[in-house]
Amino acid sequence: MPFGQLSLKGRALKLLAAREHSRQELERKLASHEQEPGQLGRVLDELQARGFIDEKRVVDSVLHRRAGKLGAGRIRQELQAKGIDEEVVREATAQLQATEFDRAREVWARKFGEPAQDQAEKARQMRFLAARGFSGEVIRRVVRSARD
């Protein structure tokens, strides 16, 4: 059956086969395919009860895919956008804080590899790391340690 003719459950399973999705993501992606009120909720309840939708797996997946490139701030935003419970988001980002400097240093080294030669270049390097969600203090430490 082509994707356009799949049942709501089939569509949800197809999305989940590609990657982990939170319940909120599935609701957003599948809402337009609901044919009767409450149908989507019932399908998602069933999938969640059977372990197909799991918030912890979504968090683990995001951390695995994104922690090497992004800071805790950006990852926090992604998890919140996926509708992950605030306490779970707080715990996940707290784990990232311990490795934030090392991860930022690796990202900086891959992109730049050498200390900034002037203020404009230093500002560019700092903006780059900020855009990836690293904290201001970590960014200052990375750029400062590059000079030393």
Phi, psi and omega per residue, in radians:
M1 nan 2.240 3.107
P2 -1.084 2.744 -3.100
F3 -0.962 -0.616 -3.122
G4 -1.134 -0.364 -3.101
Q5 -1.886 0.106 -3.128
L6 -1.184 2.631 3.027
S7 -1.198 2.944 3.113
L8 -1.052 -0.739 3.115
K9 -1.134 -0.728 3.113
G10 -1.074 -0.729 3.099
R11 -1.091 -0.775 -3.136
A12 -1.085 -0.770 3.137
L13 -1.142 -0.634 3.104
K14 -1.116 -0.737 3.094
L15 -1.131 -0.752 -3.124
L16 -1.195 -0.457 3.108
A17 -1.230 -0.498 -3.123
A18 -1.332 -0.718 3.108
R19 -2.938 2.933 3.091
E20 -1.172 2.399 3.071
H21 -2.240 2.500 3.019
S22 -1.386 2.883 3.120
R23 -1.038 -0.745 -3.127
Q24 -1.087 -0.703 3.100
E25 -1.082 -0.773 3.139
L26 -1.134 -0.696 3.094
E27 -1.047 -0.771 -3.115
R28 -1.151 -0.754 -3.074
K29 -1.304 -0.486 -3.018
L30 -1.850 -0.123 -3.069
A31 -0.957 -0.672 -3.091
S32 -1.248 -0.210 -3.116
H33 -1.734 -0.038 3.140
E34 -1.221 2.252 -3.084
Q35 -1.714 -0.383 3.082
E36 -2.469 2.531 -3.106
P37 -0.981 2.332 3.109
G38 1.550 -0.213 -3.102
Q39 -1.069 -0.822 -3.111
L40 -1.089 -0.766 3.113
G41 -1.013 -0.744 3.128
R42 -1.135 -0.761 3.136
V43 -1.086 -0.793 -3.121
L44 -1.195 -0.626 3.067
D45 -1.045 -0.780 -3.139
E46 -1.105 -0.792 -3.133
L47 -1.127 -0.650 3.124
Q48 -1.195 -0.742 3.133
A49 -1.096 -0.564 -3.122
R50 -1.551 0.032 3.059
G51 1.514 0.156 3.120
F52 -1.322 -0.523 3.090
I53 -1.943 2.085 -3.066
D54 -2.484 2.020 -3.101
E55 -1.039 -0.694 -3.122
K56 -1.125 -0.701 3.112
R57 -1.154 -0.629 3.094
V58 -1.077 -0.824 3.141
V59 -1.080 -0.838 3.140
D60 -1.034 -0.703 3.139
S61 -1.111 -0.799 3.133
V62 -1.103 -0.792 -3.139
L63 -1.074 -0.756 -3.128
H64 -1.109 -0.765 -3.072
R65 -1.364 -0.561 -2.923
R66 -1.966 -0.361 -3.032
A67 -1.084 -0.503 3.140
G68 -1.286 -0.237 -3.079
K69 -2.053 -0.372 -2.994
L70 -2.209 2.723 3.078
G71 -1.475 3.002 -3.092
A72 -1.062 -0.603 -3.135
G73 -1.089 -0.802 -3.140
R74 -1.194 -0.683 3.122
I75 -1.168 -0.682 3.074
R76 -1.001 -0.805 3.129
Q77 -1.050 -0.772 -3.134
E78 -1.084 -0.777 -3.131
L79 -1.149 -0.708 3.106
Q80 -1.118 -0.689 3.123
A81 -1.129 -0.454 3.115
K82 -1.466 -0.036 3.111
G83 1.398 0.399 3.138
I84 -1.284 2.476 3.137
D85 -0.930 2.407 -3.049
E86 -1.027 -0.669 3.138
E87 -1.147 -0.691 3.111
V88 -1.146 -0.717 3.096
V89 -1.076 -0.768 -3.141
R90 -1.061 -0.774 3.132
E91 -1.117 -0.747 -3.114
A92 -1.133 -0.754 -3.115
T93 -1.289 -0.474 3.069
A94 -1.127 -0.670 3.089
Q95 -1.082 -0.660 -3.102
L96 -1.226 -0.492 -3.098
Q97 -1.003 -0.615 -3.093
A98 -1.119 -0.507 -3.084
T99 -1.948 0.154 -3.027
E100 -0.995 -0.817 -3.109
F101 -1.095 -0.833 -3.116
D102 -1.086 -0.718 -3.141
R103 -1.180 -0.716 3.114
A104 -1.125 -0.694 3.129
R105 -1.099 -0.718 3.110
E106 -1.136 -0.763 3.127
V107 -1.086 -0.771 3.126
W108 -1.067 -0.808 -3.089
A109 -1.105 -0.700 3.124
R110 -1.132 -0.650 -3.074
K111 -1.461 -0.754 -2.998
F112 -1.977 -0.889 3.072
G113 1.320 -0.307 3.116
E114 -2.493 2.667 -3.084
P115 -1.068 2.662 3.104
A116 -1.144 2.444 -3.124
Q117 -1.558 -0.325 3.133
D118 -2.623 3.058 -3.100
Q119 -1.086 -0.663 -3.121
A120 -1.108 -0.754 3.124
E121 -1.193 -0.681 3.101
K122 -1.068 -0.767 3.118
A123 -1.106 -0.681 3.123
R124 -1.112 -0.768 3.118
Q125 -1.105 -0.713 -3.131
M126 -1.178 -0.722 3.097
R127 -1.090 -0.699 3.122
F128 -1.011 -0.861 -3.129
L129 -1.187 -0.639 3.117
A130 -1.124 -0.693 3.135
A131 -1.127 -0.390 3.123
R132 -1.622 0.101 2.991
G133 1.573 0.238 3.081
F134 -1.425 2.585 -3.094
S135 -1.252 2.744 -3.133
G136 -1.015 -0.741 -3.136
E137 -1.115 -0.758 3.128
V138 -1.124 -0.741 3.127
I139 -1.048 -0.812 3.128
R140 -1.062 -0.745 3.137
R141 -1.117 -0.723 -3.136
V142 -1.123 -0.852 -3.084
V143 -1.172 -0.672 3.115
R144 -1.158 -0.762 -3.097
S145 -1.180 -0.453 3.105
A146 -1.145 -0.597 3.134
R147 -1.274 -0.586 -3.024
D148 -1.357 nan nan
